Amino acid sequence: MAVASVLCDEERRKVSDLISLSARIIDEGLADELTNRATQELSEVAPGVAVVESFGHCVAFRTDRGLVVFDTSNPAAGRRVVQALRGWSTEPVHTIVYTHGHLDHVGGSIAFVEDAHERGFPRPTFVANAAIRERFARYRLTDGWNRAINRRQFRSRRNVGMVGDQASPRMHFLPDDVSPPDIVFDQTLAMSVGNLAFELHHARGETDDHLWAWVPERRAVVCGDFLIWNFPNAGNPQKVQRYPGEWATALRQMAALEPELLLPAHGLPIGGRERIARVLGDVASALEQLVDEVVAMMNAGEPLDSILHSVAVPDEVLQKPYLRPMYDEPEFVIRNIWRLYGGWWDGNPARLKPPADGELATEVADLAGGAATLAERAQDAARRGRLRLACQLVEWARQASSEDPEIQRVAAAIYEARVSGETSLMARAIFSAAKEPSGSAPTT
Ligand SMILES: [Zn+2]
């Protein structure tokens, strides 16, 4: 996640407003600029339209009956987001729309409820897609699992107020004080608040409960996580199913409205019809390419292994400042497409009902002449840059001989090298956890 800034300080001051900054980054292809910032600061990006940059952002519209707000950021940032908003407007918050039920979008809701209470305003009305209710129920059902994977996923994240370090380990993954929705809808909801109309559209993409909004008077699209200024989070190895094809369709529908202002929940807002069309089209095309190629190979009867090692997104696409694989990455999206249209079995008969990991590792170690020999071969492979192979060999070695400190040391060194060779936060975090002796176990 190296950030070698191209803009000097003076230039950055000149482009301090977010729309100019994003225009410059997109038009000049400045792939190393920091776009996902959690400054907790508010910018008015169009008359009566504000963005508080957080993790994730809060987007607010002024109406003559109070504010309409999209998303509340995470539990740790909610109060600061409200504070930033209050520096811009002291009007009541009339409605809060959740773009989806991820914690960095709903977790700050209590701060908005408390703010209304302190100011003697009515409690805001919360609006969401109907599927958010099942999501919240699932979070309660799988509380321990979700806390464990978030701790692992966000261990190496820097520069953002994160859901992973929100509070004590006793706190629930979905805090008890997150406001449930008051109004839910299935496909579309036309909503007017005072003088401003909002068209809410449900679409599946990063989640099954996602929505995006069209605000015709402002020619603005609020797109939630359909754009995150990173390669789409459509493959996350530790989370439930995502929907790359439907994600692309939603981006095409947004583009067809020819918006002049695009307001994502992560990264920079974007202005200008052509620029927005280009960004939406590029992200949609990247996803469509993956879906098309994976499905074509599935239809031809290819196993997952062949697909994983032959389908790729071209480098020049991944170098675009809004498609960098710094969070999720194409390889994980390929697996999700396989899971969506196929099943969990990868096509290798040995892995339909495989031996226990330990049994296989012991057998391989015996064949090799001992776990130490396997670890040496792993080091050789790593030295030759074959890190995928090195990790497999060293995993066998430590599963066959888990108490051996030398093998643990070799494993830690190999995973250290692996972390440095990866770009996505998801891969880096999992390999980083694997440096520890218990790293390959399902909970850390
Ligand atoms: Zn998000």
Boltz pocket constraint, residues with backbone or C-beta under 6 A from the ligand:
constraints:
  - pocket:
      binder: B
      contacts: [[A, 56], [A, 102], [A, 104], [A, 105], [A, 225], [A, 265], [A, 266]]
      max_distance: 6.0
